[in-house]
Amino acid sequence: MRVIERFEEIEDRNPGDISITDLHGLLNLKKELCEANSLKESLVPDALLERLVKHKWEFPPVCAIIGGFLGQEVIKAISGKGDPLKNFFYFDALNGKGLIEDISNANPKN
């Protein structure tokens, strides 16, 4: 999402005003941003960027799923019962599956 937001900012576009024809520019920007932040490019799959610019569907039920997930994490953090997630959660509304990736030590400070 940061790649897309940065692309829209650079190109002076409104949010969501991108299409599949912008994919080449997005992939180049992804490479630049990953290098600048010392991240592996494989953490942001090309197919994910392509799907985000190609399909402009909205999934209202996703709000309920993500809201429930977020609420659960807030309750864990406030109550101290259970460890809150220190990860990245990606929910794919096309297939209804979620992916949790541990990024808590992605850039350990020495």
C-alpha positions in Angstrom: 0.0 0.0 0.0 2.9 2.4 0.7 4.2 1.8 -2.8 0.9 2.7 -4.3 0.4 5.7 -2.0 3.9 7.0 -2.8 3.3 6.5 -6.5 0.1 8.5 -6.4 1.9 11.2 -4.5 4.8 11.4 -7.0 2.4 11.3 -10.0 0.0 13.8 -8.3 -2.9 11.4 -8.6 -6.0 11.1 -6.5 -6.2 8.0 -4.2 -7.2 5.0 -6.3 -6.6 6.8 -9.6 -4.2 4.2 -11.0 -4.6 1.3 -13.5 -2.7 -1.7 -14.8 -0.9 0.6 -17.2 1.0 2.0 -14.2 2.3 -1.4 -13.1 5.8 -0.9 -14.6 6.2 2.4 -12.7 4.9 0.8 -9.5 7.4 -2.1 -9.8 10.3 0.3 -10.3 9.2 2.4 -7.3 8.8 -0.8 -5.2 12.4 -1.7 -6.0 13.6 1.8 -5.0 11.6 1.8 -1.7 12.8 -1.7 -0.8 16.4 -0.7 -1.4 16.0 2.6 0.6 14.5 0.7 3.5 16.9 -2.3 3.4 14.0 -4.7 2.7 13.9 -7.8 0.5 11.9 -7.2 -2.6 10.2 -10.6 -2.2 8.3 -9.2 0.8 6.2 -7.2 -1.6 5.2 -9.7 -4.4 4.8 -8.3 -7.9 1.5 -10.3 -8.1 0.1 -8.4 -5.1 0.8 -5.0 -6.6 -0.7 -6.2 -9.9 -3.8 -7.4 -8.2 -4.2 -4.2 -6.2 -4.1 -2.0 -9.3 -6.0 -4.4 -11.6 -9.0 -5.0 -9.4 -10.8 -2.1 -8.0 -13.5 -4.0 -6.1 -14.6 -3.1 -2.6 -15.4 -5.8 0.0 -17.6 -4.4 2.8 -17.5 -7.7 4.8 -13.7 -7.3 5.0 -14.3 -4.3 7.3 -16.0 -6.6 9.8 -13.3 -9.2 9.6 -10.4 -6.8 10.0 -12.4 -4.8 12.7 -13.0 -8.0 14.7 -9.3 -8.9 14.4 -8.2 -5.4 15.5 -10.6 -5.4 18.4 -9.3 -8.7 19.6 -5.8 -7.3 19.6 -6.7 -4.1 21.4 -8.4 -6.1 24.1 -5.3 -8.3 24.5 -3.1 -5.2 24.7 -5.3 -3.5 27.3 -6.1 -6.6 29.5 -2.6 -8.0 29.4 -4.0 -11.4 28.7 -2.2 -12.8 25.7 0.5 -11.2 23.7 -0.7 -8.7 21.1 0.4 -9.4 17.5 3.7 -7.9 16.5 3.2 -8.9 12.9 1.8 -7.8 9.6 -1.7 -9.2 8.8 -2.7 -9.3 5.2 -6.3 -10.4 4.4 -7.0 -11.5 0.8 -10.6 -10.8 0.2 -10.6 -12.7 -3.1 -10.0 -16.1 -1.4 -11.0 -15.2 2.1 -7.6 -16.2 3.6 -5.4 -14.2 6.0 -1.6 -14.2 6.2 0.4 -13.2 9.2 4.0 -12.4 8.8 6.4 -11.8 11.6 8.1 -8.4 11.0 8.9 -7.7 14.6 12.6 -8.1 14.0 12.7 -7.1 10.3 15.3 -4.4 11.0 17.0 -5.2 14.2 19.1 -2.4 15.6 22.6 -3.3 16.6 
